[in-house]
Amino acid sequence: MATGHADPQRRERILAATLDLIADEGVAGVSHRKIAARARVPLGSMTYHFSGIDELLREAFRLFTDHIVELFDTRLSAPADRDQARAAVADLIHTLSDGSRRDLVLTQELYTLAARQPSYRELTHAWMARSRIHLEKHFDPDTARQLDALIEGLTLHRALAQEPHDRALTLEAVTRITTTESS
């Protein structure tokens, strides 16, 4: 493994290790020492790449939100008509809820930080706006906002349910919101 400036992936490894640590121990368990150990980098490189733990957390969560927005883009770029867009939203909800527990935990950790600290609230607002851009390719802005909330809620409910509801119920919920959409 390269060291110092000859290690161009060091910053990315630190960010990935930060997200992994948050997923395993929560934000409360994060420290420079634990992240450095996970990333297999010298402790001093933490402050070389980031001014402090807050900047590190914001950058790590920004990387995470980019990943989720990519899922929106992947699912919502192809639909050609309204019915295909509805199906794509239902697929997105099931992809998110059936997917990585890591992503679910990271989402909730970010929301908790945003509820307490305005700088993270700005990050979640930017994330929501980016997600809605993909929804607005197929639905008006008010409906896109409602769908974004539905995606978050149904994803969480499905992920935490002992017996998650099926895709037909998800599609029915999406259809109800998008059938009464404003003009």
C-alpha positions, 0 to 999 in steps of 0.5 A, a space after each residue: 500500500 502506498 503512503 503519503 502523497 503517493 497514496 492518491 486513494 487515501 482520502 477516499 479510503 478515509 471517507 469510506 471507513 467513516 461511513 462504515 464506522 457510522 453504519 457499525 457504531 453510529 455517529 457517536 462511535 466515530 473518532 479520528 483514531 477509529 477511522 484511521 485504523 479502519 482506513 489503514 492510514 496514519 492518524 496524522 493523515 486525518 487532519 491533513 485531509 480534513 480540518 476536523 471531525 465535522 468536515 469529515 462527517 459532512 464529506 462522508 455523508 455527501 458521498 453517501 447522498 451522491 450514492 442514493 441520488 445515483 440510484 434515483 437517476 438509474 431508476 428514473 432516467 429510462 421511463 418513457 411514460 407515466 405508468 413506467 415512471 410509477 413502476 420505476 418509483 415502486 422499484 426504487 422503493 423496493 431497491 432501497 428497502 431490500 438493499 443494504 442495511 448499511 444504507 438504511 442506518 446511514 440514512 437514519 444517522 444523517 437524519 438524526 444529525 440534521 434534526 440537531 444541527 443546521 449544517 447537516 439540515 442543509 445537506 439533507 435539503 440539498 439531497 432532497 432537492 437532487 432527488 426531486 429533480 429526477 422525480 420532476 422528469 415525470 411528475 409536477 413539483 408538488 407531486 415530486 415532493 409528495 413522492 419523495 416523502 412516500 419513498 422515504 416512508 415506505 422504504 423505512 416501513 418495508 425495511 423495518 417490517 417483520 413482514 414487508 408489504 409487497 410491490 403491488 401495495 407500493 405501486 398502488 400508493 405511488 399511483 394514488 399520489 400521481 393520479 391526483 397530481 396538480 397541474 
